Amino acid sequence: MTIVIGILLIVGFVLIATEKLTNVNKSAVAIFIGTLAWILYIMNGAEYVLSQHPAEYAAFLDGITSTSATVKQFIAQNIFLKYVGKASEIVLFLLATMTIVEILQNNGCFDFITQLMRTHSSKRLLWIVSVVTFIISANLENLTTTVMMLTMLHGIVRTRRQRMLYGCAVVISANCGGALTVIGDPTGLVLWNSGAVTATDFSMSLALPCLMAWMLPVWWIGRMLPDRADTEWITLPYRGDDTRLNVWQRFIMLIVGIGGLWFIPTFHNITKLSPFLGALCVLSVLWIVNEVVNRKLLQSEDMAQRRIPRVLQYGVIQMILFVMGIILVMGVVRETGIMATMSEVMDNHIQNVWITGLVTGAISSVLDNFATAMTMISMRDNVLFGLHSAADISYFSQYMQSGIYWKVVAYASAVGGNVLCTSSMSGLALMKMERMRFGWFFRNVGWKALVGAAAGFAFMFLAFWLSA
């Protein structure tokens, strides 16, 4: 059964990597292999439970005779729910941030971004778009930020080739900005929730590498643009009856929403509760503020029309299902002992964390970046805080909290998704919206993103070597 589950994982990863060729949505594949893997696991549950959790199962029985029903009950209550809880933490956080974005978007709180883009200088427009995307994606989820910015560009840039280049800059900015913080990307959220990293140390360590991986390719893209951007401008978008807020009211809501997200790491440090609870707290406060400032509209017969692009909601829902599917299947693989075996292989053959980082980046450029990161994380989270002996401290310290391994994996998987554009949700959103071919992306932008990623990786290595 372990071999069957391993084959299922490989086939699923192949389908995820070839989504553009098979036209099979990778979220559907992730959910399918996640559910099927648990069904296969429970079919051979007695063997796995007795080999992986003998003491816990004996305590669960408490003298009762072991049967097939008790094994299934133990798996459902003590094993399965643990991974459902991990997935739910990420899903609830993403749902909260998606709803925050929807409230802000419906009230026109992002309209000022469109006004910032009022320029006919192509390079100035490029850097405005890139900087705004980088900053927002560090606070919101990078797919949400990407779709929002691409939607704005569709209403501004008329030439498709220019819009594709700006879109490529948006994807690179979103992925690098998301990798900068623990709340900007699902990988950072997983590491933060598991205690592998702290928010401040994570951002400080990845700040300069992410800036290099972002700024170098964006500067290169700017050299491909003409001096004058082919843009058209209108007044602030007409919003029908969906908001009647003035500028100050929109600004206050923006501060509550984005500023609240900045407070989540502090909330987590103070309470030690899961970050999703902080996100829900921010959402509730913003929701109340929305009800207060829109009370006249809500009491009238003219109800709000949702102006947020449906593609944003649909894309984020797909990403949420994908994240849940990958976490569930990784849980099965870990419970079968496959991850422990792979960890031993790495200990025997690849003990250098920097080689592991290069491998992670190479795989994530073909496979999905989150799936790649979760595979690498699942192989090593069993040694988190677990020093085996005093002689092993120099080796196992890289897997302790805020160890270099977690940062290298997070960075390499994030920037690896910039190389071929098909291995990140942001890149896939760009390809769908602009009908872009991944060959065109790599010829014009992908190799530039690879150079920027390599420069950031080299800087990480140099900084670590000097600090050691």
Rosetta blueprint (number, residue, H / E / L):
1 M L
2 T H
3 I H
4 V H
5 I H
6 G H
7 I H
8 L H
9 L H
10 I H
11 V H
12 G H
13 F H
14 V H
15 L H
16 I H
17 A H
18 T L
19 E H
20 K H
21 L H
22 T H
23 N L
24 V L
25 N L
26 K H
27 S H
28 A H
29 V H
30 A H
31 I H
32 F H
33 I H
34 G H
35 T H
36 L H
37 A H
38 W H
39 I H
40 L H
41 Y H
42 I H
43 M H
44 N L
45 G H
46 A H
47 E H
48 Y H
49 V H
50 L H
51 S H
52 Q H
53 H L
54 P H
55 A H
56 E H
57 Y H
58 A H
59 A H
60 F H
61 L H
62 D L
63 G L
64 I L
65 T L
66 S L
67 T L
68 S H
69 A H
70 T H
71 V H
72 K H
73 Q H
74 F H
75 I H
76 A H
77 Q H
78 N H
79 I H
80 F H
81 L H
82 K H
83 Y H
84 V H
85 G H
86 K H
87 A H
88 S H
89 E H
90 I H
91 V H
92 L H
93 F H
94 L H
95 L H
96 A H
97 T H
98 M H
99 T H
100 I H
101 V H
102 E H
103 I H
104 L H
105 Q H
106 N H
107 N L
108 G L
109 C L
110 F L
111 D H
112 F H
113 I H
114 T H
115 Q H
116 L H
117 M L
118 R L
119 T L
120 H L
121 S E
122 S H
123 K H
124 R H
125 L H
126 L H
127 W H
128 I H
129 V H
130 S H
131 V H
132 V H
133 T H
134 F H
135 I H
136 I H
137 S H
138 A L
139 N L
140 L L
141 E L
142 N H
143 L H
144 T H
145 T H
146 T H
147 V H
148 M H
149 M H
150 L H
151 T H
152 M H
153 L H
154 H H
155 G L
156 I L
157 V E
158 R L
159 T L
160 R H
161 R H
162 Q H
163 R H
164 M H
165 L H
166 Y H
167 G H
168 C H
169 A H
170 V H
171 V H
172 I H
173 S H
174 A H
175 N H
176 C H
177 G H
178 G H
179 A H
180 L H
181 T L
182 V L
183 I L
184 G L
185 D L
186 P H
187 T H
188 G H
189 L H
190 V H
191 L H
192 W H
193 N H
194 S H
195 G L
196 A L
197 V L
198 T L
199 A H
200 T H
201 D H
202 F H
203 S H
204 M H
205 S H
206 L H
207 A H
208 L H
209 P H
210 C H
211 L H
212 M H
213 A H
214 W H
215 M H
216 L H
217 P H
218 V H
219 W H
220 W H
221 I H
222 G H
223 R L
224 M L
225 L L
226 P L
227 D L
228 R E
229 A L
230 D L
231 T E
232 E L
233 W L
234 I L
235 T L
236 L L
237 P L
238 Y L
239 R L
240 G L
241 D L
242 D L
243 T L
244 R L
245 L L
246 N L
247 V H
248 W H
249 Q H
250 R H
251 F H
252 I H
253 M H
254 L H
255 I H
256 V H
257 G H
258 I H
259 G H
260 G H
261 L H
262 W H
263 F H
264 I H
265 P H
266 T H
267 F H
268 H H
269 N H
270 I H
271 T H
272 K L
273 L L
274 S L
275 P H
276 F H
277 L H
278 G H
279 A H
280 L H
281 C H
282 V H
283 L H
284 S H
285 V H
286 L H
287 W H
288 I H
289 V H
290 N H
291 E H
292 V H
293 V H
294 N L
295 R H
296 K H
297 L H
298 L H
299 Q H
300 S L
301 E L
302 D L
303 M L
304 A L
305 Q L
306 R L
307 R L
308 I L
309 P L
310 R H
311 V H
312 L H
313 Q H
314 Y H
315 G H
316 V H
317 I H
318 Q H
319 M H
320 I H
321 L H
322 F H
323 V H
324 M H
325 G H
326 I H
327 I H
328 L H
329 V H
330 M H
331 G H
332 V H
333 V H
334 R H
335 E H
336 T L
337 G L
338 I H
339 M H
340 A H
341 T H
342 M H
343 S H
344 E H
345 V H
346 M H
347 D H
348 N H
349 H H
350 I L
351 Q L
352 N L
353 V H
354 W H
355 I H
356 T H
357 G H
358 L H
359 V H
360 T H
361 G H
362 A H
363 I H
364 S H
365 S L
366 V L
367 L L
368 D L
369 N H
370 F H
371 A H
372 T H
373 A H
374 M H
375 T H
376 M H
377 I H
378 S H
379 M H
380 R H
381 D H
382 N H
383 V H
384 L L
385 F L
386 G L
387 L L
388 H L
389 S L
390 A H
391 A H
392 D H
393 I H
394 S H
395 Y H
396 F H
397 S H
398 Q H
399 Y H
400 M L
401 Q L
402 S L
403 G L
404 I H
405 Y H
406 W H
407 K H
408 V H
409 V H
410 A H
411 Y H
412 A H
413 S H
414 A H
415 V H
416 G H
417 G H
418 N H
419 V H
420 L H
421 C L
422 T L
423 S L
424 S L
425 M H
426 S H
427 G H
428 L H
429 A H
430 L H
431 M H
432 K H
433 M H
434 E H
435 R L
436 M L
437 R L
438 F H
439 G H
440 W H
441 F H
442 F H
443 R H
444 N H
445 V H
446 G H
447 W H
448 K H
449 A H
450 L H
451 V H
452 G H
453 A H
454 A H
455 A H
456 G H
457 F H
458 A H
459 F H
460 M H
461 F H
462 L H
463 A H
464 F H
465 W H
466 L H
467 S H
468 A L
